[in-house]
């Protein structure tokens, strides 16, 4: 992994965030799957929730823009 931008820590965090986005931002699920403490699981769930909301808002803008062009 030397010379790479990704570290094992960044990969681990990315995997946990991906899990939260795929299975929903459920802190209990994250705590059980990854053995996280309550605060960490909640933080990841909150981050996933914000990303999902941002993605949904972006999708609405793209869809509305496409509809306007028709």
PQR file of N, CA, C, O and H, with PARSE charges and radii, in Angstrom:
ATOM      1  N   UNK A   1       0.820  -1.192   0.000 -0.4000 1.5000
ATOM      2  CA  UNK A   1       0.000   0.000   0.000 -0.0000 2.0000
ATOM      3  C   UNK A   1       0.867   1.259   0.000  0.5500 1.7000
ATOM      4  O   UNK A   1       0.339   2.371  -0.036 -0.5500 1.4000
ATOM      5  N   UNK A   2       2.156   1.102   0.039 -0.4000 1.5000
ATOM      6  CA  UNK A   2       3.022   2.282   0.042 -0.0000 2.0000
ATOM      7  C   UNK A   2       2.899   3.030  -1.269  0.5500 1.7000
ATOM      8  O   UNK A   2       2.805   2.436  -2.343 -0.5500 1.4000
ATOM      9  H   UNK A   2       2.585   0.199   0.068  0.4000 1.0000
ATOM     10  N   UNK A   3       2.902   4.347  -1.156 -0.4000 1.5000
ATOM     11  CA  UNK A   3       2.780   5.184  -2.335 -0.0000 2.0000
ATOM     12  C   UNK A   3       1.346   5.336  -2.815  0.5500 1.7000
ATOM     13  O   UNK A   3       1.091   6.048  -3.786 -0.5500 1.4000
ATOM     14  H   UNK A   3       2.978   4.830  -0.283  0.4000 1.0000
ATOM     15  N   UNK A   4       0.429   4.690  -2.161 -0.4000 1.5000
ATOM     16  CA  UNK A   4      -0.985   4.773  -2.528 -0.0000 2.0000
ATOM     17  C   UNK A   4      -1.674   5.837  -1.680  0.5500 1.7000
ATOM     18  O   UNK A   4      -1.298   6.065  -0.530 -0.5500 1.4000
ATOM     19  H   UNK A   4       0.637   4.112  -1.372  0.4000 1.0000
ATOM     20  N   UNK A   5      -2.678   6.482  -2.255 -0.4000 1.5000
ATOM     21  CA  UNK A   5      -3.424   7.504  -1.522 -0.0000 2.0000
ATOM     22  C   UNK A   5      -4.319   6.875  -0.454  0.5500 1.7000
ATOM     23  O   UNK A   5      -4.613   7.505   0.562 -0.5500 1.4000
ATOM     24  H   UNK A   5      -2.983   6.296  -3.189  0.4000 1.0000
ATOM     25  N   UNK A   6      -4.745   5.649  -0.682 -0.4000 1.5000
ATOM     26  CA  UNK A   6      -5.642   4.977   0.264 -0.0000 2.0000
ATOM     27  C   UNK A   6      -4.831   4.289   1.355  0.5500 1.7000
ATOM     28  O   UNK A   6      -3.841   3.611   1.081 -0.5500 1.4000
ATOM     29  H   UNK A   6      -4.506   5.138  -1.508  0.4000 1.0000
ATOM     30  N   UNK A   7      -5.266   4.474   2.582 -0.4000 1.5000
ATOM     31  CA  UNK A   7      -4.654   3.768   3.697 -0.0000 2.0000
ATOM     32  C   UNK A   7      -5.641   2.711   4.173  0.5500 1.7000
ATOM     33  O   UNK A   7      -6.817   2.752   3.811 -0.5500 1.4000
ATOM     34  H   UNK A   7      -6.071   5.025   2.804  0.4000 1.0000
ATOM     35  N   UNK A   8      -5.183   1.790   4.962 -0.4000 1.5000
ATOM     36  CA  UNK A   8      -6.084   0.773   5.500 -0.0000 2.0000
ATOM     37  C   UNK A   8      -7.193   1.411   6.330  0.5500 1.7000
ATOM     38  O   UNK A   8      -8.336   0.955   6.297 -0.5500 1.4000
ATOM     39  H   UNK A   8      -4.228   1.757   5.255  0.4000 1.0000
ATOM     40  N   UNK A   9      -6.863   2.452   7.064 -0.4000 1.5000
ATOM     41  CA  UNK A   9      -7.871   3.147   7.866 -0.0000 2.0000
ATOM     42  C   UNK A   9      -8.932   3.782   6.978  0.5500 1.7000
ATOM     43  O   UNK A   9     -10.125   3.685   7.268 -0.5500 1.4000
ATOM     44  H   UNK A   9      -5.934   2.823   7.091  0.4000 1.0000
ATOM     45  N   UNK A  10      -8.511   4.427   5.908 -0.4000 1.5000
ATOM     46  CA  UNK A  10      -9.472   5.046   4.998 -0.0000 2.0000
ATOM     47  C   UNK A  10     -10.330   4.004   4.320  0.5500 1.7000
ATOM     48  O   UNK A  10     -11.524   4.231   4.121 -0.5500 1.4000
ATOM     49  H   UNK A  10      -7.542   4.506   5.672  0.4000 1.0000
ATOM     50  N   UNK A  11      -9.763   2.873   3.962 -0.4000 1.5000
ATOM     51  CA  UNK A  11     -10.538   1.787   3.355 -0.0000 2.0000
ATOM     52  C   UNK A  11     -11.556   1.225   4.346  0.5500 1.7000
ATOM     53  O   UNK A  11     -12.688   0.921   3.968 -0.5500 1.4000
ATOM     54  H   UNK A  11      -8.793   2.689   4.124  0.4000 1.0000
ATOM     55  N   UNK A  12     -11.162   1.088   5.602 -0.4000 1.5000
ATOM     56  CA  UNK A  12     -12.062   0.567   6.632 -0.0000 2.0000
ATOM     57  C   UNK A  12     -13.237   1.525   6.829  0.5500 1.7000
ATOM     58  O   UNK A  12     -14.388   1.092   6.884 -0.5500 1.4000
ATOM     59  H   UNK A  12     -10.243   1.335   5.908  0.4000 1.0000
ATOM     60  N   UNK A  13     -12.955   2.806   6.933 -0.4000 1.5000
ATOM     61  CA  UNK A  13     -14.003   3.803   7.120 -0.0000 2.0000
ATOM     62  C   UNK A  13     -14.930   3.823   5.905  0.5500 1.7000
ATOM     63  O   UNK A  13     -16.149   3.916   6.048 -0.5500 1.4000
ATOM     64  H   UNK A  13     -12.020   3.157   6.888  0.4000 1.0000
ATOM     65  N   UNK A  14     -14.344   3.737   4.708 -0.4000 1.5000
ATOM     66  CA  UNK A  14     -15.146   3.723   3.490 -0.0000 2.0000
ATOM     67  C   UNK A  14     -16.082   2.521   3.467  0.5500 1.7000
ATOM     68  O   UNK A  14     -17.238   2.641   3.063 -0.5500 1.4000
ATOM     69  H   UNK A  14     -13.354   3.661   4.592  0.4000 1.0000
ATOM     70  N   UNK A  15     -15.592   1.371   3.896 -0.4000 1.5000
ATOM     71  CA  UNK A  15     -16.421   0.154   3.920 -0.0000 2.0000
ATOM     72  C   UNK A  15     -17.571   0.306   4.905  0.5500 1.7000
ATOM     73  O   UNK A  15     -18.688  -0.130   4.625 -0.5500 1.4000
ATOM     74  H   UNK A  15     -14.653   1.274   4.225  0.4000 1.0000
ATOM     75  N   UNK A  16     -17.313   0.912   6.037 -0.4000 1.5000
ATOM     76  CA  UNK A  16     -18.364   1.110   7.034 -0.0000 2.0000
ATOM     77  C   UNK A  16     -19.409   2.097   6.532  0.5500 1.7000
ATOM     78  O   UNK A  16     -20.604   1.894   6.748 -0.5500 1.4000
ATOM     79  H   UNK A  16     -16.406   1.267   6.264  0.4000 1.0000
ATOM     80  N   UNK A  17     -18.978   3.154   5.871 -0.4000 1.5000
ATOM     81  CA  UNK A  17     -19.910   4.122   5.328 -0.0000 2.0000
ATOM     82  C   UNK A  17     -20.742   3.501   4.204  0.5500 1.7000
ATOM     83  O   UNK A  17     -21.945   3.747   4.107 -0.5500 1.4000
ATOM     84  H   UNK A  17     -18.007   3.319   5.695  0.4000 1.0000
ATOM     85  N   UNK A  18     -20.097   2.699   3.359 -0.4000 1.5000
ATOM     86  CA  UNK A  18     -20.826   2.009   2.296 -0.0000 2.0000
ATOM     87  C   UNK A  18     -21.899   1.087   2.879  0.5500 1.7000
ATOM     88  O   UNK A  18     -23.019   1.036   2.369 -0.5500 1.4000
ATOM     89  H   UNK A  18     -19.120   2.499   3.438  0.4000 1.0000
ATOM     90  N   UNK A  19     -21.564   0.374   3.926 -0.4000 1.5000
ATOM     91  CA  UNK A  19     -22.527  -0.500   4.595 -0.0000 2.0000
ATOM     92  C   UNK A  19     -23.726   0.305   5.089  0.5500 1.7000
ATOM     93  O   UNK A  19     -24.870  -0.133   4.963 -0.5500 1.4000
ATOM     94  H   UNK A  19     -20.655   0.416   4.340  0.4000 1.0000
ATOM     95  N   UNK A  20     -23.461   1.468   5.643 -0.4000 1.5000
ATOM     96  CA  UNK A  20     -24.534   2.321   6.152 -0.0000 2.0000
ATOM     97  C   UNK A  20     -25.415   2.838   5.017  0.5500 1.7000
ATOM     98  O   UNK A  20     -26.624   2.990   5.190 -0.5500 1.4000
ATOM     99  H   UNK A  20     -22.532   1.823   5.744  0.4000 1.0000
ATOM    100  N   UNK A  21     -24.829   3.102   3.884 -0.4000 1.5000
ATOM    101  CA  UNK A  21     -25.609   3.597   2.763 -0.0000 2.0000
ATOM    102  C   UNK A  21     -26.419   2.486   2.096  0.5500 1.7000
ATOM    103  O   UNK A  21     -27.529   2.729   1.624 -0.5500 1.4000
ATOM    104  H   UNK A  21     -23.846   2.978   3.743  0.4000 1.0000
ATOM    105  N   UNK A  22     -25.882   1.291   2.055 -0.4000 1.5000
ATOM    106  CA  UNK A  22     -26.579   0.171   1.421 -0.0000 2.0000
ATOM    107  C   UNK A  22     -27.716  -0.348   2.302  0.5500 1.7000
ATOM    108  O   UNK A  22     -28.815  -0.606   1.809 -0.5500 1.4000
ATOM    109  H   UNK A  22     -24.979   1.094   2.438  0.4000 1.0000
ATOM    110  N   UNK A  23     -27.461  -0.497   3.578 -0.4000 1.5000
ATOM    111  CA  UNK A  23     -28.445  -1.088   4.484 -0.0000 2.0000
ATOM    112  C   UNK A  23     -29.231  -0.055   5.275  0.5500 1.7000
ATOM    113  O   UNK A  23     -30.019  -0.404   6.154 -0.5500 1.4000
ATOM    114  H   UNK A  23     -26.569  -0.288   3.979  0.4000 1.0000
ATOM    115  N   UNK A  24     -29.018   1.207   4.965 -0.4000 1.5000
ATOM    116  CA  UNK A  24     -29.711   2.270   5.680 -0.0000 2.0000
ATOM    117  C   UNK A  24     -28.875   2.742   6.851  0.5500 1.7000
ATOM    118  O   UNK A  24     -28.080   1.983   7.406 -0.5500 1.4000
ATOM    119  H   UNK A  24     -28.378   1.491   4.251  0.4000 1.0000
ATOM    120  N   UNK A  25     -29.055   3.986   7.220 -0.4000 1.5000
ATOM    121  CA  UNK A  25     -28.255   4.573   8.292 -0.0000 2.0000
ATOM    122  C   UNK A  25     -28.735   4.133   9.683  0.5500 1.7000
ATOM    123  O   UNK A  25     -29.279   4.928  10.451 -0.5500 1.4000
ATOM    124  H   UNK A  25     -29.700   4.603   6.768  0.4000 1.0000
ATOM    125  N   UNK A  26     -28.522   2.867   9.979 -0.4000 1.5000
ATOM    126  CA  UNK A  26     -28.960   2.275  11.249 -0.0000 2.0000
ATOM    127  C   UNK A  26     -27.746   2.044  12.145  0.5500 1.7000
ATOM    128  O   UNK A  26     -26.956   1.137  11.884 -0.5500 1.4000
ATOM    129  H   UNK A  26     -28.081   2.221   9.356  0.4000 1.0000
ATOM    130  N   UNK A  27     -27.584   2.849  13.200 -0.4000 1.5000
ATOM    131  CA  UNK A  27     -26.415   2.712  14.070 -0.0000 2.0000
ATOM    132  C   UNK A  27     -26.306   1.327  14.713  0.5500 1.7000
ATOM    133  O   UNK A  27     -25.199   0.822  14.902 -0.5500 1.4000
ATOM    134  H   UNK A  27     -28.226   3.586  13.413  0.4000 1.0000
ATOM    135  N   UNK A  28     -27.427   0.716  15.046 -0.4000 1.5000
ATOM    136  CA  UNK A  28     -27.394  -0.605  15.666 -0.0000 2.0000
ATOM    137  C   UNK A  28     -26.817  -1.641  14.707  0.5500 1.7000
ATOM    138  O   UNK A  28     -26.007  -2.478  15.104 -0.5500 1.4000
ATOM    139  H   UNK A  28     -28.326   1.126  14.893  0.4000 1.0000
ATOM    140  N   UNK A  29     -27.232  -1.582  13.455 -0.4000 1.5000
ATOM    141  CA  UNK A  29     -26.694  -2.506  12.447 -0.0000 2.0000
ATOM    142  C   UNK A  29     -25.184  -2.329  12.310  0.5500 1.7000
ATOM    143  O   UNK A  29     -24.439  -3.309  12.284 -0.5500 1.4000
ATOM    144  H   UNK A  29     -27.890  -0.902  13.133  0.4000 1.0000
ATOM    145  N   UNK A  30     -24.740  -1.083  12.224 -0.4000 1.5000
ATOM    146  CA  UNK A  30     -23.303  -0.817  12.081 -0.0000 2.0000
ATOM    147  C   UNK A  30     -22.524  -1.304  13.294  0.5500 1.7000
ATOM    148  O   UNK A  30     -21.442  -1.874  13.159 -0.5500 1.4000
ATOM    149  H   UNK A  30     -25.345  -0.288  12.245  0.4000 1.0000
ATOM    150  N   UNK A  31     -23.077  -1.077  14.476 -0.4000 1.5000
ATOM    151  CA  UNK A  31     -22.405  -1.516  15.702 -0.0000 2.0000
ATOM    152  C   UNK A  31     -22.267  -3.028  15.726  0.5500 1.7000
ATOM    153  O   UNK A  31     -21.230  -3.551  16.133 -0.5500 1.4000
ATOM    154  H   UNK A  31     -23.956  -0.614  14.586  0.4000 1.0000
ATOM    155  N   UNK A  32     -23.301  -3.733  15.294 -0.4000 1.5000
ATOM    156  CA  UNK A  32     -23.262  -5.196  15.308 -0.0000 2.0000
ATOM    157  C   UNK A  32     -22.316  -5.752  14.250  0.5500 1.7000
ATOM    158  O   UNK A  32     -21.541  -6.667  14.531 -0.5500 1.4000
ATOM    159  H   UNK A  32     -24.144  -3.308  14.964  0.4000 1.0000
ATOM    160  N   UNK A  33     -22.373  -5.207  13.037 -0.4000 1.5000
ATOM    161  CA  UNK A  33     -21.554  -5.733  11.935 -0.0000 2.0000
ATOM    162  C   UNK A  33     -20.068  -5.458  12.147  0.5500 1.7000
ATOM    163  O   UNK A  33     -19.229  -6.319  11.882 -0.5500 1.4000
ATOM    164  H   UNK A  33     -23.002  -4.464  12.809  0.4000 1.0000
ATOM    165  N   UNK A  34     -19.745  -4.253  12.625 -0.4000 1.5000
ATOM    166  CA  UNK A  34     -18.345  -3.847  12.716 -0.0000 2.0000
ATOM    167  C   UNK A  34     -17.809  -3.789  14.145  0.5500 1.7000
ATOM    168  O   UNK A  34     -16.626  -3.515  14.349 -0.5500 1.4000
ATOM    169  H   UNK A  34     -20.426  -3.554  12.840  0.4000 1.0000
ATOM    170  N   UNK A  35     -18.652  -4.041  15.121 -0.4000 1.5000
ATOM    171  CA  UNK A  35     -18.200  -3.981  16.510 -0.0000 2.0000
ATOM    172  C   UNK A  35     -17.860  -2.564  16.952  0.5500 1.7000
ATOM    173  O   UNK A  35     -16.938  -2.353  17.740 -0.5500 1.4000
ATOM    174  H   UNK A  35     -19.612  -4.264  14.956  0.4000 1.0000
ATOM    175  N   UNK A  36     -18.612  -1.596  16.436 -0.4000 1.5000
ATOM    176  CA  UNK A  36     -18.360  -0.194  16.764 -0.0000 2.0000
ATOM    177  C   UNK A  36     -19.036   0.178  18.078  0.5500 1.7000
ATOM    178  O   UNK A  36     -20.024  -0.435  18.480 -0.5500 1.4000
ATOM    179  H   UNK A  36     -19.361  -1.767  15.795  0.4000 1.0000
ATOM    180  N   UNK A  37     -18.486   1.190  18.736 -0.4000 1.5000
ATOM    181  CA  UNK A  37     -19.175   1.696  19.926 -0.0000 2.0000
ATOM    182  C   UNK A  37     -20.331   2.583  19.471  0.5500 1.7000
ATOM    183  O   UNK A  37     -20.441   2.933  18.296 -0.5500 1.4000
ATOM    184  H   UNK A  37     -17.683   1.688  18.409  0.4000 1.0000
ATOM    185  N   UNK A  38     -21.178   2.932  20.412 -0.4000 1.5000
ATOM    186  CA  UNK A  38     -22.409   3.669  20.109 -0.0000 2.0000
ATOM    187  C   UNK A  38     -22.154   5.005  19.416  0.5500 1.7000
ATOM    188  O   UNK A  38     -22.829   5.338  18.442 -0.5500 1.4000
ATOM    189  H   UNK A  38     -21.089   2.648  21.366  0.4000 1.0000
ATOM    190  N   UNK A  39     -21.192   5.763  19.910 -0.4000 1.5000
ATOM    191  CA  UNK A  39     -20.915   7.080  19.330 -0.0000 2.0000
ATOM    192  C   UNK A  39     -20.396   6.976  17.901  0.5500 1.7000
ATOM    193  O   UNK A  39     -20.802   7.749  17.034 -0.5500 1.4000
ATOM    194  H   UNK A  39     -20.644   5.492  20.702  0.4000 1.0000
ATOM    195  N   UNK A  40     -19.509   6.035  17.656 -0.4000 1.5000
ATOM    196  CA  UNK A  40     -18.950   5.866  16.314 -0.0000 2.0000
ATOM    197  C   UNK A  40     -20.028   5.396  15.343  0.5500 1.7000
ATOM    198  O   UNK A  40     -20.128   5.910  14.229 -0.5500 1.4000
ATOM    199  H   UNK A  40     -19.179   5.407  18.361  0.4000 1.0000
ATOM    200  N   UNK A  41     -20.822   4.435  15.755 -0.4000 1.5000
ATOM    201  CA  UNK A  41     -21.897   3.929  14.895 -0.0000 2.0000
ATOM    202  C   UNK A  41     -22.885   5.042  14.567  0.5500 1.7000
ATOM    203  O   UNK A  41     -23.351   5.141  13.432 -0.5500 1.4000
ATOM    204  H   UNK A  41     -20.741   4.018  16.660  0.4000 1.0000
ATOM    205  N   UNK A  42     -23.203   5.862  15.527 -0.4000 1.5000
ATOM    206  CA  UNK A  42     -24.126   6.982  15.309 -0.0000 2.0000
ATOM    207  C   UNK A  42     -23.522   7.993  14.347  0.5500 1.7000
ATOM    208  O   UNK A  42     -24.218   8.520  13.479 -0.5500 1.4000
ATOM    209  H   UNK A  42     -22.825   5.782  16.449  0.4000 1.0000
ATOM    210  N   UNK A  43     -22.236   8.264  14.497 -0.4000 1.5000
ATOM    211  CA  UNK A  43     -21.558   9.215  13.614 -0.0000 2.0000
ATOM    212  C   UNK A  43     -21.573   8.723  12.166  0.5500 1.7000
ATOM    213  O   UNK A  43     -21.849   9.501  11.253 -0.5500 1.4000
ATOM    214  H   UNK A  43     -21.671   7.836  15.202  0.4000 1.0000
ATOM    215  N   UNK A  44     -21.281   7.446  11.950 -0.4000 1.5000
ATOM    216  CA  UNK A  44     -21.317   6.891  10.596 -0.0000 2.0000
ATOM    217  C   UNK A  44     -22.729   6.898  10.036  0.5500 1.7000
ATOM    218  O   UNK A  44     -22.924   7.193   8.856 -0.5500 1.4000
ATOM    219  H   UNK A  44     -21.056   6.814  12.692  0.4000 1.0000
ATOM    220  N   UNK A  45     -23.706   6.581  10.855 -0.4000 1.5000
ATOM    221  CA  UNK A  45     -25.098   6.588  10.397 -0.0000 2.0000
ATOM    222  C   UNK A  45     -25.521   8.000  10.006  0.5500 1.7000
ATOM    223  O   UNK A  45     -26.198   8.182   8.993 -0.5500 1.4000
ATOM    224  H   UNK A  45     -23.548   6.342  11.813  0.4000 1.0000
ATOM    225  N   UNK A  46     -25.134   8.994  10.788 -0.4000 1.5000
ATOM    226  CA  UNK A  46     -25.459  10.386  10.471 -0.0000 2.0000
ATOM    227  C   UNK A  46     -24.806  10.812   9.160  0.5500 1.7000
ATOM    228  O   UNK A  46     -25.431  11.490   8.345 -0.5500 1.4000
ATOM    229  H   UNK A  46     -24.585   8.847  11.610  0.4000 1.0000
ATOM    230  N   UNK A  47     -23.561  10.418   8.957 -0.4000 1.5000
ATOM    231  CA  UNK A  47     -22.860  10.753   7.714 -0.0000 2.0000
ATOM    232  C   UNK A  47     -23.557  10.117   6.519  0.5500 1.7000
ATOM    233  O   UNK A  47     -23.752  10.766   5.492 -0.5500 1.4000
ATOM    234  H   UNK A  47     -23.053   9.867   9.619  0.4000 1.0000
ATOM    235  N   UNK A  48     -23.928   8.864   6.650 -0.4000 1.5000
ATOM    236  CA  UNK A  48     -24.625   8.166   5.564 -0.0000 2.0000
ATOM    237  C   UNK A  48     -25.967   8.818   5.280  0.5500 1.7000
ATOM    238  O   UNK A  48     -26.351   8.969   4.120 -0.5500 1.4000
ATOM    239  H   UNK A  48     -23.769   8.337   7.484  0.4000 1.0000
ATOM    240  N   UNK A  49     -26.677   9.203   6.318 -0.4000 1.5000
ATOM    241  CA  UNK A  49     -27.982   9.859   6.157 -0.0000 2.0000
ATOM    242  C   UNK A  49     -27.817  11.163   5.373  0.5500 1.7000
ATOM    243  O   UNK A  49     -28.602  11.447   4.468 -0.5500 1.4000
ATOM    244  H   UNK A  49     -26.365   9.080   7.260  0.4000 1.0000
ATOM    245  N   UNK A  50     -26.803  11.949   5.717 -0.4000 1.5000
ATOM    246  CA  UNK A  50     -26.571  13.206   5.001 -0.0000 2.0000
ATOM    247  C   UNK A  50     -26.213  12.946   3.536  0.5500 1.7000
ATOM    248  O   UNK A  50     -26.701  13.640   2.643 -0.5500 1.4000
ATOM    249  H   UNK A  50     -26.166  11.718   6.451  0.4000 1.0000
ATOM    250  N   UNK A  51     -25.370  11.955   3.292 -0.4000 1.5000
ATOM    251  CA  UNK A  51     -25.007  11.628   1.916 -0.0000 2.0000
ATOM    252  C   UNK A  51     -26.209  11.151   1.112  0.5500 1.7000
ATOM    253  O   UNK A  51     -26.370  11.524  -0.050 -0.5500 1.4000
ATOM    254  H   UNK A  51     -24.974  11.391   4.016  0.4000 1.0000
ATOM    255  N   UNK A  52     -27.048  10.334   1.723 -0.4000 1.5000
ATOM    256  CA  UNK A  52     -28.243   9.852   1.038 -0.0000 2.0000
ATOM    257  C   UNK A  52     -29.193  10.999   0.727  0.5500 1.7000
ATOM    258  O   UNK A  52     -29.780  11.037  -0.354 -0.5500 1.4000
ATOM    259  H   UNK A  52     -26.917  10.031   2.668  0.4000 1.0000
ATOM    260  N   UNK A  53     -29.354  11.931   1.656 -0.4000 1.5000
ATOM    261  CA  UNK A  53     -30.226  13.083   1.430 -0.0000 2.0000
ATOM    262  C   UNK A  53     -29.660  13.965   0.319  0.5500 1.7000
ATOM    263  O   UNK A  53     -30.406  14.441  -0.537 -0.5500 1.4000
ATOM    264  H   UNK A  53     -28.877  11.900   2.535  0.4000 1.0000
ATOM    265  N   UNK A  54     -28.359  14.181   0.330 -0.4000 1.5000
ATOM    266  CA  UNK A  54     -27.715  14.991  -0.702 -0.0000 2.0000
ATOM    267  C   UNK A  54     -27.866  14.329  -2.063  0.5500 1.7000
ATOM    268  O   UNK A  54     -28.143  15.003  -3.055 -0.5500 1.4000
ATOM    269  H   UNK A  54     -27.754  13.795   1.025  0.4000 1.0000
ATOM    270  N   UNK A  55     -27.685  13.022  -2.115 -0.4000 1.5000
ATOM    271  CA  UNK A  55     -27.835  12.293  -3.374 -0.0000 2.0000
ATOM    272  C   UNK A  55     -29.258  12.396  -3.891  0.5500 1.7000
ATOM    273  O   UNK A  55     -29.472  12.594  -5.087 -0.5500 1.4000
ATOM    274  H   UNK A  55     -27.459  12.475  -1.309  0.4000 1.0000
ATOM    275  N   UNK A  56     -30.226  12.266  -3.008 -0.4000 1.5000
ATOM    276  CA  UNK A  56     -31.625  12.355  -3.406 -0.0000 2.0000
ATOM    277  C   UNK A  56     -31.949  13.751  -3.932  0.5500 1.7000
ATOM    278  O   UNK A  56     -32.666  13.894  -4.922 -0.5500 1.4000
ATOM    279  H   UNK A  56     -30.052  12.106  -2.036  0.4000 1.0000
ATOM    280  N   UNK A  57     -31.422  14.774  -3.270 -0.4000 1.5000
ATOM    281  CA  UNK A  57     -31.661  16.146  -3.719 -0.0000 2.0000
ATOM    282  C   UNK A  57     -31.014  16.386  -5.077  0.5500 1.7000
ATOM    283  O   UNK A  57     -31.607  17.034  -5.939 -0.5500 1.4000
ATOM    284  H   UNK A  57     -30.840  14.657  -2.466  0.4000 1.0000
ATOM    285  N   UNK A  58     -29.813  15.875  -5.275 -0.4000 1.5000
ATOM    286  CA  UNK A  58     -29.120  16.023  -6.550 -0.0000 2.0000
ATOM    287  C   UNK A  58     -29.889  15.312  -7.658  0.5500 1.7000
ATOM    288  O   UNK A  58     -30.000  15.827  -8.771 -0.5500 1.4000
ATOM    289  H   UNK A  58     -29.331  15.348  -4.574  0.4000 1.0000
ATOM    290  N   UNK A  59     -30.409  14.149  -7.359 -0.4000 1.5000
ATOM    291  CA  UNK A  59     -31.171  13.378  -8.338 -0.0000 2.0000
ATOM    292  C   UNK A  59     -32.427  14.145  -8.749  0.5500 1.7000
ATOM    293  O   UNK A  59     -32.794  14.145  -9.924 -0.5500 1.4000
ATOM    294  H   UNK A  59     -30.319  13.731  -6.455  0.4000 1.0000
ATOM    295  N   UNK A  60     -33.084  14.795  -7.793 -0.4000 1.5000
ATOM    296  CA  UNK A  60     -34.284  15.577  -8.101 -0.0000 2.0000
ATOM    297  C   UNK A  60     -33.940  16.737  -9.032  0.5500 1.7000
ATOM    298  O   UNK A  60     -34.698  17.037  -9.955 -0.5500 1.4000
ATOM    299  H   UNK A  60     -32.786  14.795  -6.838  0.4000 1.0000
ATOM    300  N   UNK A  61     -32.810  17.385  -8.797 -0.4000 1.5000
ATOM    301  CA  UNK A  61     -32.395  18.510  -9.639 -0.0000 2.0000
ATOM    302  C   UNK A  61     -32.105  18.026 -11.047  0.5500 1.7000
ATOM    303  O   UNK A  61     -32.530  18.656 -12.016 -0.5500 1.4000
ATOM    304  H   UNK A  61     -32.195  17.141  -8.047  0.4000 1.0000
ATOM    305  N   UNK A  62     -31.389  16.915 -11.177 -0.4000 1.5000
ATOM    306  CA  UNK A  62     -31.056  16.364 -12.502 -0.0000 2.0000
ATOM    307  C   UNK A  62     -32.332  15.955 -13.227  0.5500 1.7000
ATOM    308  O   UNK A  62     -32.489  16.239 -14.414 -0.5500 1.4000
ATOM    309  H   UNK A  62     -31.044  16.403 -10.390  0.4000 1.0000
ATOM    310  N   UNK A  63     -33.234  15.298 -12.529 -0.4000 1.5000
ATOM    311  CA  UNK A  63     -34.493  14.848 -13.129 -0.0000 2.0000
ATOM    312  C   UNK A  63     -35.319  16.051 -13.574  0.5500 1.7000
ATOM    313  O   UNK A  63     -35.861  16.050 -14.679 -0.5500 1.4000
ATOM    314  H   UNK A  63     -33.107  15.067 -11.565  0.4000 1.0000
ATOM    315  N   UNK A  64     -35.422  17.071 -12.734 -0.4000 1.5000
ATOM    316  CA  UNK A  64     -36.188  18.269 -13.075 -0.0000 2.0000
ATOM    317  C   UNK A  64     -35.570  18.970 -14.277  0.5500 1.7000
ATOM    318  O   UNK A  64     -36.294  19.451 -15.148 -0.5500 1.4000
ATOM    319  H   UNK A  64     -34.981  17.071 -11.837  0.4000 1.0000
ATOM    320  N   UNK A  65     -34.254  19.033 -14.336 -0.4000 1.5000
ATOM    321  CA  UNK A  65     -33.557  19.668 -15.435 -0.0000 2.0000
ATOM    322  C   UNK A  65     -33.817  18.908 -16.735  0.5500 1.7000
ATOM    323  O   UNK A  65     -34.038  19.525 -17.778 -0.5500 1.4000
ATOM    324  H   UNK A  65     -33.666  18.642 -13.628  0.4000 1.0000
ATOM    325  N   UNK A  66     -33.794  17.606 -16.683 -0.4000 1.5000
ATOM    326  CA  UNK A  66     -34.053  16.763 -17.850 -0.0000 2.0000
ATOM    327  C   UNK A  66     -35.485  16.942 -18.314  0.5500 1.7000
ATOM    328  O   UNK A  66     -35.738  17.015 -19.516 -0.5500 1.4000
ATOM    329  H   UNK A  66     -33.614  17.105 -15.836  0.4000 1.0000
ATOM    330  N   UNK A  67     -36.435  17.013 -17.376 -0.4000 1.5000
ATOM    331  CA  UNK A  67     -37.839  17.199 -17.720 -0.0000 2.0000
ATOM    332  C   UNK A  67     -38.072  18.553 -18.392  0.5500 1.7000
ATOM    333  O   UNK A  67     -38.910  18.662 -19.287 -0.5500 1.4000
ATOM    334  H   UNK A  67     -36.229  16.953 -16.399  0.4000 1.0000
ATOM    335  N   UNK A  68     -37.337  19.585 -17.970 -0.4000 1.5000
ATOM    336  CA  UNK A  68     -37.477  20.912 -18.541 -0.0000 2.0000
ATOM    337  C   UNK A  68     -37.005  20.954 -19.989  0.5500 1.7000
ATOM    338  O   UNK A  68     -37.472  21.791 -20.762 -0.5500 1.4000
ATOM    339  H   UNK A  68     -36.655  19.497 -17.243  0.4000 1.0000
ATOM    340  N   UNK A  69     -36.103  20.084 -20.364 -0.4000 1.5000
ATOM    341  CA  UNK A  69     -35.541  20.079 -21.703 -0.0000 2.0000
ATOM    342  C   UNK A  69     -36.455  19.369 -22.700  0.5500 1.7000
ATOM    343  O   UNK A  69     -36.238  19.461 -23.909 -0.5500 1.4000
ATOM    344  H   UNK A  69     -35.723  19.404 -19.736  0.4000 1.0000
ATOM    345  N   UNK A  70     -37.441  18.685 -22.223 -0.4000 1.5000
ATOM    346  CA  UNK A  70     -38.338  17.939 -23.136 -0.0000 2.0000
ATOM    347  C   UNK A  70     -39.347  18.830 -23.762  0.5500 1.7000
ATOM    348  O   UNK A  70     -40.173  18.371 -24.550 -0.5500 1.4000
ATOM    349  H   UNK A  70     -37.617  18.610 -21.241  0.4000 1.0000
TER
END
